[in-house]
Amino acid sequence: LERLTVRVNGSHFGANNRVLEAPLFNGQAQRLQHLNLEMVRMPWNTGFYVNLSTLRIVKCPTGAYSTRDRDIRCVLNDSPNLLSLELSLDESSQSDGLLSTPYGRSQRIVLKLLHTLKLKLPVRYAHHILSAIVADSLNII
C-alpha cells in the first residue's frame, strides 16, 4: 500500500475522538508514502508518520488530543523525505495539543526535498512548525 486516505464523516464525534491511537496497520506499512487524513489524525509522536513523501492533514480540530501526543515536529523528523506537507486545523475548539510539550527547541529539522508547504493554522502553530524546518527546495508556500 502506497497511498491511503482516511476521512471521518459526521459531526457527532467530539474533538477528542479525532485521534487514531495506534500506528496504521500496526506499524507494518513501510511502503506507505502518501497519507491523507481528513477530520482525523494520529498522535503527534514518533513512529506514527514514518517515511512519508506526502502528508496531508486537514479539517482536524485543534482540540483533538491524545495522551500519546508529544509534538508536531516529531512527525516531520520521522519523514525527512517529505515532498509535500499540508496542515489545516479547525479552530472550533481551543487546545495546545499541537504544542503540547517542547521538542528539542533548538533542534532544526532538515527537509531537503520539501517543495510544497501549505499551512492553514493559527499563527502560534505556524510559527512553531516554521521555526524548526530547514527546506532548501521549497517552491510553494
N, C-alpha and C positions, 0 to 999 in steps of 0.2 A: 504494500500500500504506500503510494507516494503522496496522495492528496486526500485531505479529509476536511469536511465541513460539518460542524455541529451547530445546530440552531435550536434554541429553546423558544417555543411559542407560548403565548399566553401571559397575561399579567397577574395571574393568581399566584405565581411564585414570588416570594419576597426576595429582597436583595441578598439575604444570607443564603438562600437556596440556589444561587447562581454560580457556585464554585464546584467543579468536579474534583472530588477529594483524592482521587487516585490517578497515577500516570495512565495515559491512554494505552490500551492493550497490555496492561500490567508492565509497562516499560519495554515491551518487546516490539516496538515499531521503529526499528533502526533505519528503515528506508523512507520513513515519512519525511517529506521535505516541505510540503505546503500545508499549513494549518490555518483554517478559517473558523473562528469561533464567534458566534453571534448571540448576544444576550447571556453569555455564559463564559467562564474562564476556568483555568486550573490555578492552583496556588502559585503565588509569586515566590518560587523557591527553586533550588537546583534540582535537576533530574526530571522536570516536567516538560520542558520545551527544548529538547535536545536535537542538535544538528539540523535545524530548520534553515531553509533558504528564504521562505516566505512565511511571515506571521501576520495575521490579521485578527484583531480582537476588537469588535465593535458593539456598541449599544449595551455594554455591560455596566451595571450600576456601580458607582464609586463605593457604595455601601456594601458591596459583596465582600464577605470576609471569610477567611479560613484560619483555623488555628495553625496551619502549616505555612501561612504567609511569612515571608521574610522581607523581600524587597523586589520590585520590578526589575532591578538591574541584574538579578540572578538569571532571569530569562535571557537577557542579552549576552551574558557571559557564557551561557550554555549553547548558544548558537552564533559562534564567531563568524560563520559564513553567510549571515543574513544578507540577502539582496534587497528585500523589501520588508518594511515594517509599517503597519498601520494600527494605531491605537485610538479608539474613540470611546470615551467613557461617559455614561449618562450620569449627570449630576442630580438625579432625582432624590438621592439620599446622600447625606454628607458622612464621610468617613475618611480616614487617612490610611486605609488598608494598603494602598499602593506604596505609601511611605512608611510602612509600619515600623521598621527599625533600620538604623543606619547600616549600610552595606559597603564597607571599605570606602569611606568618604573621599579619600584621596585617590582611590583606585580608578584608573582610566580603562575603559572597555574599548578595545580596538575592533572595529567592524570594517575591515579593509574593503570589502566587496559591496557594502551597503550603498545603493544608488537611489532608492526611493524611501522617503520617510514622511509619513502623514500622521500628524498628531492633532487630535481634537480633544483637548484636555484642559482642565483648569491650569492657570499659569504656574502654580507651585508644582504641579505634577510634571508639566512640560519641562520646567527648569531642572527638576530632579533627574529626569532622563537625559536631557541635552547636556547637562554639566558632566556627565560620565562618558559620553560617546566621543570617540575619535573616528571619523569616517572620511577618508580621503576621496572616495569615489562618488560622494553624494551629488545627485543631479536634481532631484525633485524634493522640495520641502513643502 
